[in-house]
Amino acid sequence: MNIETIKKYKDDVNSKEYDVIIVGAGVSGLMLAKLFNESKLKVLLIENRDTIKVPWNHRYGTTMGVVEKFHFDEKCIIKRYDEFEFLYADKEKSKFSYRKPEFCIIDILPFAQGLELSFEVKTSTTIKDIRKDSGKVLITDHLDNIYKAKIIVDCSGESKIVSKYLGQIKKGKPVDFYSISLELTNCNIPEMRSLQFIADLRYTNSAFWFYPYSTRECQFGLTEWFTEYPDEKTEYEKVFRYMKNESPYKEWLKDSIIKEKVFKIGPAATINVSLAEDNFLACGNAAGAGTPAIGEGFRVAVEMAQSAYETIAIAFDKSDFSRKTLLVHEKNFHSNFGKYYDYSKIIRFFVMNFFTLREYGLLVRNMSKLSLGESKQMLTSEVNLSIFFKLIDIKLTLYIISNIIKFVCTGCKPVYKQTA
């Protein structure tokens, strides 16, 4: 046999063919796997870690609407909340009290552990190469096994591994969130019904969050915008410094014990990959898709999984796996959960570049002008023109213009590079 014959023989022996390959078992990947579980399509799920049963990041804040729409089991709900508070240090507060619980903390660990898949799952699998050939996608793993599929779905999170191999990464630096979350026990918290977001530019250019589960347990975290990859150790120090120095958390959490901590990069709705190409779809973090106002990724991840599932069904009905057909997925994003993002992005741009402590405090004060319905819209980044002008009023606009002039003249750095 010559070299080409040997290579073809090896490919034939080691290769397996599928209709759909899902890469990554995070939120999007697991939800897509659940949706495909009763499908007649031949599906493969590939995961780099040694299990899909224990997601490395599994507790998220989200809306009750998501829980109900996707039928998450009651045991996934840690706590429901009928109040939401925005705080600017200890100076300003906007509090919203709803008639029923509108938000919750969801733990997808029970969801993942209860997921019994009827199709093939390959864990502890490292991808060595991905390429397209003859209308299919070919994946080569670390053992030189080859997997072929008509459609590949990138659910690989921040690594965006499929997009990188297929050259789908767009140029330019995306603005992303990173977040640090601490699961704490042995706390001393009063009875609370509120989720809290705390803005304090002395520590972070975005916000802290506080999710009380009970008087003894909570999640405390920090989120920040960045364009350069942050130093993990420095960011943990910010969280610990805030917990030690600022009331009421220094009293509530002084004896707390860390059960778990997570450092992750999350999307800020800066789409820096193609969502749909020939034989290819991207979902969730792998698509760079999140909410620009508060960096929520969970709701977007499960919604995009649903969109990918529906788009793939259309593609197989038509036997057409081209971008023209798969573009339904991208249109779903822009017409549904992404259609309100522009105003949120503008607000984020001003906050990141031209806000000081004064403007941030005024923004939090302006939030109190919102109705209950508008507050829920803002929290899901569904910011329309009316909400925009309530948040960015004439006074705040004049402050921003003043800062733009001052920053340009003095060469000040934007806010996201100023925090300690």
Secondary structure, DSSP 8 states (H G I E B T S, - for coil): --HHHHHHHHHHHHEEEEEEEEE--SHHHHHHHHHHTT-SS-EEEE-SSS-SSS-SS-EEEEEHHHHHHTT--GGGEEEEESEEEEEETTTEEEEEE-SS--EEEEE-HHHHHT---SSEEE-S--EEEEEEETTEEEEEETT--EEEEEEEEE--GGG-HHHHHHT-B-SS---EEEEEEEEEES-------EEEEEE-TTT-SSEEEEEE-SSS-EEEEEEEEESS---HHHHHHHHHHHHHHSTTHHHHSTT-EEEEEEEEEE--S---B-SEETTEEE-GGGGT---TTT---HHHHHHHHHHHHHHHHHHHHHT--SHHHHHHHHHHHHHTTTTTHHHHHHHHHHHHHH--HHHHHHHHHHHTTS-HHHHHHHHTT---HHHHHHHS-HHHHHHHHHHHHHHHHHT---GGGT--
